[in-house]
Amino acid sequence: MEYFSDSYAIIALAEGSQSYNKFQGMQIVTSILNIGEIYQIILRKHGKETADNWFKEINFELLEITPEIIINAIYFRHINKKKNLLLTDAVGYTLSLKHNLKFLTGDKQFKELPNVEYVK
């Protein structure tokens, strides 16, 4: 099984969360939006040097974000507005569907959605 890893999942993997042990060593497939979100979190928590080192060391595959993906993600957010989804998460979920990847996340808003591997 291949996965699209959202920011929550990538941070959990990087921090060595036991819940994510079975995903250690897998190819990380994500989007540039998630990389930016993670960089910002690491920058805020640990500073620029740590954030830069993380970015250089991580092995990830980036999926392209097309205008069609953005439009579909915005529509997905619209029909799920009660979930209060971030655009980055909606784009990631939309990308996972397009590329037939399971969406790996610990974000509770996705817990009951199809095509999701929810790991807290």
C-alpha positions in Angstrom: 0.0 0.0 0.0 1.3 3.4 -0.9 0.4 6.5 1.1 0.1 10.3 0.7 1.5 11.6 4.0 0.1 14.8 5.4 2.0 17.2 7.6 0.7 15.5 10.8 2.0 12.1 9.6 5.4 13.4 8.4 6.0 15.1 11.8 4.9 12.0 13.7 7.4 10.0 11.6 10.2 12.5 12.1 9.6 12.5 15.9 9.6 8.7 16.0 6.0 8.3 17.2 5.4 4.7 18.0 2.0 4.8 16.4 3.8 5.4 13.1 6.4 2.7 13.5 5.0 0.6 10.7 5.4 3.5 8.3 9.1 4.1 9.1 11.4 3.8 6.0 8.6 4.2 3.5 8.9 6.7 0.6 7.2 9.9 1.8 4.8 11.1 -0.9 3.4 14.6 -0.2 2.9 18.1 -1.7 5.0 21.2 -1.6 2.3 22.8 0.5 2.9 20.1 3.2 6.7 20.7 3.0 6.1 24.4 3.6 3.8 23.8 6.5 6.2 21.4 8.1 9.2 23.7 7.6 7.2 26.5 9.2 6.4 24.3 12.3 10.0 23.2 12.7 11.2 26.8 12.2 8.9 28.0 14.9 9.7 25.2 17.4 13.4 24.6 16.7 14.9 27.5 14.6 16.2 28.0 11.1 19.2 25.7 11.3 17.1 22.7 12.4 14.4 23.4 9.8 17.1 23.7 7.0 18.7 20.5 8.1 15.4 18.7 8.1 14.6 19.9 4.6 18.0 18.7 3.3 17.8 15.3 4.9 14.3 14.2 4.3 13.6 11.9 1.3 10.2 12.7 -0.2 8.4 12.6 -3.5 6.3 15.7 -4.4 3.1 15.4 -6.3 2.2 18.2 -8.7 -0.6 20.6 -7.7 -2.5 21.5 -10.8 -5.3 24.1 -11.1 -7.7 21.1 -11.3 -6.4 19.8 -8.0 -6.9 23.3 -6.4 -10.5 23.6 -7.7 -11.4 20.1 -6.5 -9.8 20.7 -3.1 -11.7 23.9 -2.7 -15.0 22.2 -3.6 -14.1 19.4 -1.2 -13.6 22.0 1.6 -16.9 23.6 0.6 -18.9 20.4 0.9 -17.2 19.6 4.2 -17.2 23.1 5.6 -18.4 21.8 9.0 -15.0 20.0 9.3 -13.1 23.3 9.1 -10.4 21.8 6.9 -7.2 23.7 5.9 -6.6 24.1 2.2 -3.3 22.3 2.6 -5.1 19.2 4.0 -7.9 19.4 1.3 -5.2 19.6 -1.4 -3.4 16.6 0.1 -6.6 14.5 0.3 -7.5 15.4 -3.3 -4.0 14.5 -4.5 -4.3 11.1 -2.7 -7.6 10.4 -4.4 -6.2 11.4 -7.8 -3.1 9.2 -7.4 -4.8 6.2 -5.8 -2.9 6.6 -2.5 -4.2 6.2 1.0 -4.3 9.5 2.9 -2.1 9.0 6.0 -3.1 11.4 8.8 -3.7 11.9 12.5 -6.1 14.8 11.9 -9.4 13.9 13.4 -11.4 15.8 10.6 -10.4 13.0 8.3 -11.1 10.1 10.6 -14.4 9.0 9.1 -13.7 9.8 5.4 -13.0 7.1 2.8 -9.5 6.4 1.6 -8.0 7.5 4.9 -5.5 5.7 7.2 -6.1 7.5 10.5 -3.3 7.0 13.0 -3.2 9.1 16.1 
